[in-house]
Amino acid sequence: MAPSAEGLSEALTQVGRLLLVLMAVAVLRQRLSVPEFLTAAHRLLWPLRRCGVDTDRGIVRVLLVLQYLETTPRPRDWRRLLDVPEVSSSEVFELRDRHFPGRDYLIIGLLLVSVVLLYGHAQA
């Protein structure tokens, strides 16, 4: 009933991917404000709309998580997290749609080519 070597390898791969995503978000959050970060994420995820993915819902969820992390105090007792939060006022958030400069398209293209080459090399 112990996990197999392949299962452990897959689990470690998933943990590594999650850590990479969290590190990327941490770096981006240090360099960008919340509106800039969400605008950039919205713009990058825009092509997924063609596949039927609702990117607006994802951006709103990210915004809610970031707001929760910023407003939640660091309690010393975990039971304080279970207390009913205060009612907050409604907020309006506006995304400014900016187009990518030409060099950004070049960088994204190079990254995509690199990923395809690495994936092809890993399959061989």
GROMACS elastic network, one bead per residue, 0.5 to 0.9 nm:
[ bonds ]
;  ai    aj funct       b0    kb
    1     4     6  0.87092   500
    3     6     6  0.81475   500
    3     7     6  0.59887   500
    3     8     6  0.65351   500
    4     7     6  0.50601   500
    4     8     6  0.62723   500
    4     9     6  0.85459   500
    5     8     6  0.51623   500
    5     9     6  0.61076   500
    5    10     6  0.86567   500
    6    10     6  0.61813   500
    6    11     6  0.85710   500
    7    10     6  0.51301   500
    7    11     6  0.61219   500
    7    12     6  0.86066   500
    8    12     6  0.60900   500
    8    13     6  0.84815   500
    9    12     6  0.52079   500
    9    13     6  0.61524   500
    9    14     6  0.87174   500
   10    14     6  0.62558   500
   10    15     6  0.86645   500
   11    14     6  0.51624   500
   11    15     6  0.62262   500
   11    16     6  0.85878   500
   12    16     6  0.60431   500
   12    17     6  0.85746   500
   13    16     6  0.50550   500
   13    17     6  0.62363   500
   13    18     6  0.86649   500
   14    17     6  0.50595   500
   14    18     6  0.61743   500
   14    19     6  0.86022   500
   15    18     6  0.50889   500
   15    19     6  0.61565   500
   15    20     6  0.86364   500
   16    19     6  0.51005   500
   16    20     6  0.62055   500
   16    21     6  0.87050   500
   17    20     6  0.51010   500
   17    21     6  0.62843   500
   17    22     6  0.86524   500
   18    21     6  0.51741   500
   18    22     6  0.61824   500
   18    23     6  0.85914   500
   19    22     6  0.50507   500
   19    23     6  0.60286   500
   19    24     6  0.84947   500
   20    23     6  0.51212   500
   20    24     6  0.61062   500
   20    25     6  0.86082   500
   21    24     6  0.50922   500
   21    25     6  0.61863   500
   21    26     6  0.85907   500
   22    25     6  0.51212   500
   22    26     6  0.61174   500
   22    27     6  0.86654   500
   23    26     6  0.50096   500
   23    27     6  0.61894   500
   23    28     6  0.85582   500
   24    27     6  0.52019   500
   24    28     6  0.61290   500
   24    29     6  0.85107   500
   25    28     6  0.50635   500
   25    29     6  0.59495   500
   25    30     6  0.85885   500
   26    29     6  0.51162   500
   26    30     6  0.63110   500
   26    31     6  0.88281   500
   27    30     6  0.52486   500
   27    31     6  0.64545   500
   27    32     6  0.86576   500
   28    31     6  0.51827   500
   28    32     6  0.58124   500
   28    33     6  0.86761   500
   28    37     6  0.69605   500
   29    32     6  0.52624   500
   29    33     6  0.66035   500
   29    34     6  0.71638   500
   29    37     6  0.68191   500
   30    33     6  0.77049   500
   31    37     6  0.87611   500
   32    35     6  0.80154   500
   32    36     6  0.57454   500
   32    37     6  0.56054   500
   33    36     6  0.52388   500
   33    37     6  0.59942   500
   33    38     6  0.85887   500
   34    37     6  0.50516   500
   34    38     6  0.61016   500
   34    39     6  0.84681   500
   34    63     6  0.79634   500
   34    66     6  0.81496   500
   35    38     6  0.52373   500
   35    39     6  0.60048   500
   35    40     6  0.85183   500
   35    93     6  0.80137   500
   35    94     6  0.77833   500
   35    95     6  0.66874   500
   35    96     6  0.83138   500
   36    39     6  0.50869   500
   36    40     6  0.60755   500
   36    41     6  0.85547   500
   36    95     6  0.81738   500
   36    96     6  0.84187   500
   37    40     6  0.52081   500
   37    41     6  0.61724   500
   37    42     6  0.85639   500
   38    41     6  0.50108   500
   38    42     6  0.59617   500
   38    43     6  0.84697   500
   38    59     6  0.65508   500
   38    60     6  0.87835   500
   38    62     6  0.79433   500
   38    63     6  0.73617   500
   38    95     6  0.74023   500
   39    42     6  0.50624   500
   39    43     6  0.61161   500
   39    44     6  0.85973   500
   39    59     6  0.87282   500
   39    94     6  0.89831   500
   39    95     6  0.55728   500
   39    96     6  0.64389   500
   39    97     6  0.67590   500
   39    98     6  0.80157   500
   40    43     6  0.51090   500
   40    44     6  0.61200   500
   40    45     6  0.85592   500
   40    97     6  0.86928   500
   40    98     6  0.85252   500
   41    44     6  0.51165   500
   41    45     6  0.60468   500
   41    46     6  0.84530   500
   41    59     6  0.73852   500
   42    45     6  0.52420   500
   42    46     6  0.60156   500
   42    55     6  0.68371   500
   42    56     6  0.73497   500
   42    58     6  0.87128   500
   42    59     6  0.65172   500
   42    95     6  0.84658   500
   42    97     6  0.86147   500
   43    46     6  0.51858   500
   43    47     6  0.82462   500
   43    97     6  0.73757   500
   43    98     6  0.79352   500
   43    99     6  0.80410   500
   43   100     6  0.85250   500
   44    47     6  0.72439   500
   44    48     6  0.87163   500
   45    48     6  0.56244   500
   45    49     6  0.76874   500
   45    55     6  0.63541   500
   46    49     6  0.58046   500
   46    50     6  0.82496   500
   46    55     6  0.67937   500
   47    50     6  0.59525   500
   47    51     6  0.78279   500
   48    51     6  0.52716   500
   48    52     6  0.68204   500
   48    53     6  0.56238   500
   48    54     6  0.78869   500
   48    55     6  0.72740   500
   49    52     6  0.50745   500
   49    54     6  0.61977   500
   49    55     6  0.67291   500
   50    53     6  0.73431   500
   53    56     6  0.88928   500
   54    57     6  0.58176   500
   54    58     6  0.69383   500
   55    58     6  0.50448   500
   55    59     6  0.62172   500
   55    60     6  0.86635   500
   56    59     6  0.51324   500
   56    60     6  0.62132   500
   56    61     6  0.86238   500
   57    60     6  0.51315   500
   57    61     6  0.61948   500
   57    62     6  0.86878   500
   58    61     6  0.50949   500
   58    62     6  0.62483   500
   58    63     6  0.86292   500
   59    62     6  0.50825   500
   59    63     6  0.61613   500
   59    64     6  0.86481   500
   60    64     6  0.61825   500
   60    65     6  0.86583   500
   61    64     6  0.50649   500
   61    65     6  0.62102   500
   61    66     6  0.86095   500
   62    65     6  0.51248   500
   62    66     6  0.61537   500
   62    67     6  0.85759   500
   63    66     6  0.51510   500
   63    67     6  0.61188   500
   63    68     6  0.85373   500
   64    67     6  0.50911   500
   64    68     6  0.60601   500
   64    69     6  0.85780   500
   65    68     6  0.50418   500
   65    69     6  0.61374   500
   65    70     6  0.86035   500
   66    69     6  0.51179   500
   66    70     6  0.61692   500
   66    71     6  0.86375   500
   67    70     6  0.51326   500
   67    71     6  0.60772   500
   67    72     6  0.83689   500
   68    71     6  0.53059   500
   68    72     6  0.57739   500
   69    72     6  0.55387   500
   69    73     6  0.83362   500
   70    73     6  0.79927   500
   72    75     6  0.85791   500
   72    81     6  0.85286   500
   73    81     6  0.88838   500
   74    77     6  0.88635   500
   74    81     6  0.89379   500
   75    78     6  0.64973   500
   75    79     6  0.85144   500
   75    80     6  0.64566   500
   75    81     6  0.72479   500
   76    79     6  0.88913   500
   76    80     6  0.81352   500
   77    80     6  0.58112   500
   77    81     6  0.78551   500
   78    81     6  0.55945   500
   78    82     6  0.75583   500
   79    82     6  0.53997   500
   79    83     6  0.72257   500
   80    83     6  0.54071   500
   80    84     6  0.89260   500
   81    84     6  0.81581   500
   81    85     6  0.85923   500
   82    85     6  0.84637   500
   84    87     6  0.89508   500
   85    88     6  0.85339   500
   88    91     6  0.88078   500
  100   103     6  0.79559   500
  100   104     6  0.58741   500
  100   105     6  0.68096   500
  101   104     6  0.54900   500
  101   105     6  0.69626   500
  102   105     6  0.53190   500
  102   106     6  0.64961   500
  102   107     6  0.88898   500
  103   107     6  0.61936   500
  103   108     6  0.86001   500
  104   107     6  0.50506   500
  104   108     6  0.60961   500
  104   109     6  0.84310   500
  105   108     6  0.51225   500
  105   109     6  0.60109   500
  105   110     6  0.85475   500
  106   109     6  0.50853   500
  106   110     6  0.61490   500
  106   111     6  0.86094   500
  107   110     6  0.50859   500
  107   111     6  0.61451   500
  107   112     6  0.86098   500
  108   111     6  0.50737   500
  108   112     6  0.61661   500
  108   113     6  0.86192   500
  109   112     6  0.51116   500
  109   113     6  0.61639   500
  109   114     6  0.85331   500
  110   113     6  0.51010   500
  110   114     6  0.60610   500
  110   115     6  0.86035   500
  111   115     6  0.61527   500
  111   116     6  0.86013   500
  112   115     6  0.51165   500
  112   116     6  0.61720   500
  112   117     6  0.85693   500
  113   116     6  0.51084   500
  113   117     6  0.60902   500
  113   118     6  0.85245   500
  114   117     6  0.51105   500
  114   118     6  0.60306   500
  114   119     6  0.84308   500
  115   118     6  0.50847   500
  115   119     6  0.59540   500
  115   120     6  0.84106   500
  116   119     6  0.50783   500
  116   120     6  0.59978   500
  116   121     6  0.84563   500
  117   120     6  0.50311   500
  117   121     6  0.59960   500
  117   122     6  0.85091   500
  118   122     6  0.60561   500
  118   123     6  0.86081   500
  119   122     6  0.50786   500
  119   123     6  0.62537   500
  119   124     6  0.88107   500
  120   123     6  0.51858   500
  120   124     6  0.64340   500
  121   124     6  0.52988   500
